[in-house]
Amino acid sequence: MKTVFDKYYQTENLFGEPYPELIAFFAGYPERGKLMDLGCGQGRDAIPLARLGYEVTGVDHSKVGIEQMEQAAELEGL
């Protein structure tokens, strides 16, 4: 099923950089575990959280956004 965001996600990095306070919070958290990113889109927060060592499950209504996030994760070996 196509969504409105499928069209918008043709723009690379549509929403910009990761949310800095979120990344800082999880970077300082002593234990790494599993996280779920609801509405993950292109992975703007999910990818940096995975880089920190978290096991991140991204969920989004846009297949295009999910595919882009999966490509980025695969390129980085996440």
C-alpha positions as CSV (number, residue, x, y, z in Angstrom):
1,M,0.0,0.0,0.0
2,K,1.4,3.4,-1.0
3,T,1.5,6.2,1.5
4,V,1.9,9.9,1.2
5,F,5.4,9.6,2.7
6,D,6.5,7.2,-0.1
7,K,6.5,10.3,-2.4
8,Y,8.3,12.5,0.1
9,Y,11.0,9.9,0.8
10,Q,12.3,10.3,-2.7
11,T,14.2,13.2,-1.0
12,E,17.3,11.7,0.7
13,N,17.5,12.5,4.5
14,L,14.1,14.1,4.4
15,F,13.9,15.0,8.1
16,G,17.5,15.9,8.6
17,E,19.8,14.9,11.4
18,P,19.0,12.6,14.3
19,Y,17.3,14.1,17.4
20,P,20.3,15.1,19.4
21,E,18.8,14.8,22.9
22,L,17.5,11.3,22.1
23,I,20.9,10.1,20.9
24,A,22.7,11.7,23.9
25,F,20.3,10.1,26.3
26,F,20.8,6.6,24.9
27,A,24.5,7.1,24.5
28,G,24.8,7.8,28.2
29,Y,22.5,4.9,29.2
30,P,24.8,2.2,30.7
31,E,23.0,-0.9,29.3
32,R,22.4,-1.6,25.6
33,G,19.3,-3.6,24.7
34,K,16.4,-3.6,22.3
35,L,14.6,-0.5,21.1
36,M,11.6,0.1,18.9
37,D,11.4,3.2,16.7
38,L,7.8,3.7,15.8
39,G,7.4,5.9,12.7
40,C,11.1,5.4,11.9
41,G,10.9,6.6,8.3
42,Q,14.3,6.6,6.7
43,G,16.0,5.7,10.0
44,R,17.1,9.1,11.1
45,D,17.2,8.0,14.8
46,A,17.2,4.2,14.3
47,I,20.5,4.1,12.5
48,P,22.5,6.2,15.0
49,L,21.0,4.1,17.9
50,A,22.1,0.9,16.2
51,R,25.6,2.4,15.8
52,L,25.6,2.8,19.6
53,G,25.0,-0.9,19.9
54,Y,21.3,-1.1,20.4
55,E,19.2,-3.7,18.6
56,V,16.7,-1.5,16.9
57,T,13.4,-2.5,15.3
58,G,12.0,0.2,13.0
59,V,8.3,0.4,12.2
60,D,6.8,2.7,9.6
61,H,3.8,2.8,7.3
62,S,6.0,3.7,4.3
63,K,7.6,0.8,2.5
64,V,10.0,3.3,0.8
65,G,11.2,4.7,4.1
66,I,11.8,1.2,5.5
67,E,13.7,0.1,2.4
68,Q,15.9,3.2,2.6
69,M,16.6,2.5,6.3
70,E,17.4,-1.1,5.6
71,Q,19.8,-0.1,2.8
72,A,21.6,2.3,5.1
73,A,21.9,-0.2,7.8
74,E,23.2,-2.9,5.5
75,L,25.9,-0.5,4.1
76,E,27.1,0.0,7.6
77,G,26.8,-3.6,8.7
78,L,24.1,-2.9,11.2
